[in-house]
Amino acid sequence: MADRHEWFLKQIFRHRADLQRYLRQFTSGAEDIEDLIQETYVRVYSLPNYRAVDSPVAAGPGRSVLQGRVS
């Protein structure tokens, strides 16, 4: 579990500010943005094969790693 947590912090969480900026394009409510971020984090953290995500940023907005891997 420690490996997953470390991966999440280094590869996903560090992009939080970018994710917030991206989401502001679609909603203005700070609470909505936080809800969306939390939902995204839960989905990414629960990926069965999280190490298959080589570059979270490369997936980019609209091409999320979540689309093909989480139902």
C-alpha positions in Angstrom: 0.0 0.0 0.0 2.9 2.3 0.7 4.1 2.0 -2.9 0.6 3.0 -4.2 0.5 6.0 -1.9 4.0 7.2 -2.8 3.1 6.7 -6.5 -0.1 8.7 -6.1 1.6 11.6 -4.4 4.5 11.8 -6.9 2.6 11.1 -10.1 -1.0 12.3 -9.5 -1.4 14.7 -6.5 1.4 17.0 -7.6 -0.7 18.0 -10.6 -3.6 19.3 -8.4 -3.2 22.9 -9.3 -3.3 22.1 -13.1 -6.4 20.0 -12.5 -8.1 22.9 -10.7 -7.3 25.3 -13.5 -8.6 22.9 -16.0 -11.9 22.3 -14.1 -12.4 26.0 -13.7 -13.1 26.1 -17.5 -16.2 24.0 -16.9 -17.5 25.1 -13.5 -17.1 28.1 -11.3 -18.1 26.6 -8.0 -15.2 25.9 -5.7 -17.1 23.1 -4.0 -17.9 21.5 -7.4 -14.3 21.6 -8.4 -13.2 20.0 -5.1 -15.9 17.3 -5.5 -14.6 16.6 -9.0 -11.0 16.4 -7.9 -11.9 14.1 -5.0 -13.9 11.8 -7.4 -10.9 11.8 -9.8 -8.5 10.9 -7.0 -10.7 8.1 -5.7 -10.9 6.6 -9.2 -7.2 6.9 -9.9 -6.2 5.6 -6.5 -8.4 2.5 -6.9 -7.1 1.5 -10.3 -6.2 -2.2 -10.1 -3.0 -1.8 -12.2 -2.0 1.8 -11.2 1.6 1.2 -12.5 0.2 1.0 -16.0 -0.2 4.7 -15.9 3.1 5.9 -17.3 2.3 9.6 -17.5 -0.9 11.0 -16.0 -0.3 14.4 -17.7 0.2 12.8 -21.1 -3.3 11.4 -21.0 -4.4 15.0 -20.8 -7.8 16.6 -20.5 -10.4 14.7 -22.6 -8.1 11.7 -22.9 -8.2 10.6 -19.3 -6.5 7.4 -18.2 -9.7 6.8 -16.4 -11.9 6.5 -19.4 -10.6 3.2 -20.6 -9.7 1.7 -17.2 -12.4 2.5 -14.7 -16.1 1.8 -15.3 
